[in-house]
Amino acid sequence: MSAPESPRSSSDPVRARRAMIALWTKRANRLGYLLFAAAIALFVVAFIVDFNDTMVTFITICMVIGSILLAPAIVLGYAVKAAEKDDVAQGL
């Protein structure tokens, strides 16, 4: 559930775009961390049951896709937060 936008942010195209980027970075963070958790769970299952090529492939795929999602999402998330902080500091 997202917070309601202020009237000022809904009319400003830069803030609207920034809000959209923040939403997508949040989704990418959640999915990326979910894939890392899945990789850990698969590793534990493989460790207990038996390491085979299929499990190693699934673990690797989860780690790679999670990394691809998380790297830009974390950077863009910090950029959005810094831009909002700068706007508040300048009184915009």
N, C-alpha and C positions, 0 to 999 in steps of 0.2 A: 504494500500500500504506500503510495507516494504522498508527500506533503503537498498541500495546495499551493499553487504558485501565487506570488504576489502580483498585483496588477502591473507593477513596473516591469517585472521579469517577463511577463507574457507578451508585452508589447515590444520588448527589446529583442531583435533577432539574434544578437550575440549571446544573450543569456538563454534564449530558447535553444539555440544550438548547443550551448554548453550543458544545459540540462539534459538534452538528448545524448550527448557524449557521456555524461555522468551515468545515465541509465544503462547504456550499453557497456560501459566499463564495469558497472556493478554486476551485470549479468555475466560478463566474461570472467570476472573474478570468481563468482559462485561456481560456474561451470569448470573453470580451471582447477579450483581447490577440490571440487567434487571428483574430478579425474585423478588428482593426486591421492585423494582418500581411497578411490577405487584401486589405484595401483598398489597402495599399501595393503589393502584388504586382500587383493589377489596374491600379493607376495606372501602374506601370512598363510593363506590357503595353500599356495604352492609349496611353502616350506613344510607345512604339516602333512599334506597329502603326498605330492611328488612333483618335483620340478620337471616339466616337459617343455618342448618347444612351443606349444600352443600358449601355455601360461606365460612364458617369457615374452612371447610376441604381444599378448594382451597388456602385460605390464609395461612394456616398452612403448606401445601405442598410447596408452593412457598418459605416460610421463611426457612423451613428445608433444601430444596435442595439448595437454595441460600447460606445458611450458610455452608453447606458441600462443596460447590464449592469455596466459598470465603476464608475460613480459610487457607487451604494449598496454594491457589493461592497468597494470600497476602504475606505469609511467604516466599514462593519460589521466588516471584518477588523481595522482598528485598534482598534475598540471591544472586540472579543473579546480581542485581545492585551493591551489595557490592563486589562480585567477580570481576566484570568488573572494578570497581573503584580501587581495589587492583592491578589488572593487569596493569592498566595505571600508578599507583604510582610506581610499580616496573619496569616499562619500557618494559613490555612484549608485 
